[in-house]
Amino acid sequence: MAQPAEKRRKPVIDPSLVIFAALVIITAAICYSRGEAVFDKGLDDSLVMMMQILPKIAGAIILAGFVQVLLPREVVMQLIGERAGFRGLVIATFAGMLTPGGPIVSFPLISALSSMGAAISTLIAYLISWELMGMQRILIWELPLMGVNFTVLRVSVSLFFPLLAGILAQKLVTYLDGKLTERR
């Protein structure tokens, strides 16, 4: 049964999808202009990468969905929500350090936490902590290649950046919210 015109949802077109589609078409056309062999090689390489990465993306998205179900929204809001304050930034910083994997894991998880009421400031602290102090990178790459002294110094200095970024993000959000409220 058709819905009345006022209740029908307009299809939402994701701008990033349009940009990626345009880039795919442009690069495919450039490859094809250099010969069918170049185009075929590009297509084969793309399919190999897709088969390697797609299961990881699917797993990460499924994990994020399960996290949304397993973690009560109230717990997320209490630990890393707007009212969590500095304690929330510390929790997010340590959670970022302990999150294994690359962006394929962390970004779906951040998206899930965001939809569950996590504060922007804690999500920023989490992301910066994951980027700067991911334990898997420290243990697998940094310690063996750079040594204990360098690693301890670098981590000690970096430990403050997620907290500082979270605090600055919260101040900026508060400032911008105030400016938006003044204009209304």
N, C-alpha and C positions, 0 to 999 in steps of 0.2 A: 504494500500500500504506500503510495507516494505521500510524502510529508508536505504540509503547506509551505509555500515559498518562503515565509518568514522564518521557519524553523529549519530549513535545509542549511547544512553547513557548506560554506564555500571551501573548495579544496585548498589546502595550505601548501604553497610551493616553498620549499626550503631554498633560500638563496645559495647556500653552500653547495647544494646538489646541482643547481643550475650552473654554477661556476665550474664545478668538477666535470660536469657533462660537457661543457664548452671546451675545457682543457683537454679532455679525452678526444673529442672530435678534432680539435686543432692538431694535437700531437699525432693522432692516427693519420690525418691528412698529410702531415709533413713526412711521416715515415713512408706512407704510400707513394708520395711524390719521389722518394729516393729509390723506389723499386719494391716489387712485391716481396722479395726476399727480406728486405729490411722490415716491412710491415709484418710479415709472418713471424720473424724473430721477435719483434716487439710483442706481438700477441702471445706467442709461446712463453716468453719470459713473464709476461703479466699473469698468465694462467698458473704458472708454477708458483709465483709469489702468492697469488690468491689462495691456492690450495694449501700453502704453508701457513698463511696468516688467518684465513677465514675461521678455522676451528678455534684459534685462540680468541678471536673477537667474539665468536658465539659463546665460548666458555665464560668469558669475562662478563658478557651481558647476562647470561644465565646466573652467574654468581651474584651480580648486582641485584637481579630480581629476587633471589633467595635472601640476600641481605635485607632487602626491603621487607620481606615477610618475617624473617627471624628476629630482627631488631625492632622492638616496639618504638613507634614514633616518639612517644613520651621519653624514652630512654635517650634517644638521639638528641632530642631537644634539651634534655637536662644536661647531658654530657658536653655537647658541642653546639647547642643552639644559641640564640641571641642572649639569653640570660646566663650562659655559662661563664662569661667573662674571661679572665686570664687563665683560669683553670681549664677552660675549653680549648684555649690556644695551646696549652701544654699537652693536653690529651691528643689534640690533632697533630701536634708536632711529633710526638712519639708514635702515633699510629702511622704517620707518613714514613717514618724511619723504618717501620716494620713491614710495610706493604711490599711484597715481592713483585717482580715483573716490571714490565715497561708500561707505556701509556695505554696499551691495550687493556691492562688490568685497572690502572689507577683512575682513568677518566670515567669509565662506566660506574665505578664505585663512588666517585665524587658526585656524579649525576644522581645516583641513587640516594646518597646522603643529603644532597641538596633538596630533593623532592620530599625528604622525610623531616625537614625542618632544621637542618644544620645551618649555622650562620655563615655568611659569606666570608667573614674574617677567619673562621676556623677552617673553612675549605681552602682558603689561600694559604694559611699556615701549613695545612696538611700537604698541599701540592708542592710548596717550596721545600718542605722537609723531605718529601719523597724525592724531589729532584736533586737536592744537595746532599742528603744523608741517608739514602737508601742502603740498608745494611747489606743487601746482597752485593751491591756495587763495592761497598767498602771492603767486605770480606773477600770477594772474588778478584777484584781488580786493584783497588787502592793499596791495601796492606801488602800484597805480594810484590807489586811493582814500585811502590813509593816508600814502603817501610813504615814502622811503627811511629817514629817521631813525627814524620810529616803528617801521617794520617791523624794522629791524636791532635796535633796543632790545627790542622784544617777543619776537623770536626768540631773542635772547641770553639773556633772562630765562627764557624757556620751555624752553630747551634742557636745563635741569637737572631739570625736572619728570618726564619719562619715566624718567630714570635713578634719581631719588629714589623714584618710585613702584615701580619694579622692585626696588630694594633693600628698601624697606618690605614689599613683597609677599613677598619671599623670607624676610625675618625673621619675618613673620607665619605663613607656611607652616611654617617650621622650629619656631616656638613651638607652633603647633597640633598638628603631628605629634608633638612631645614630650609634649604634654598627652594626646593620644589613646593614645600608647604607655604612659604612666603608668597609665591606666585599665584597660588590658588585664591 
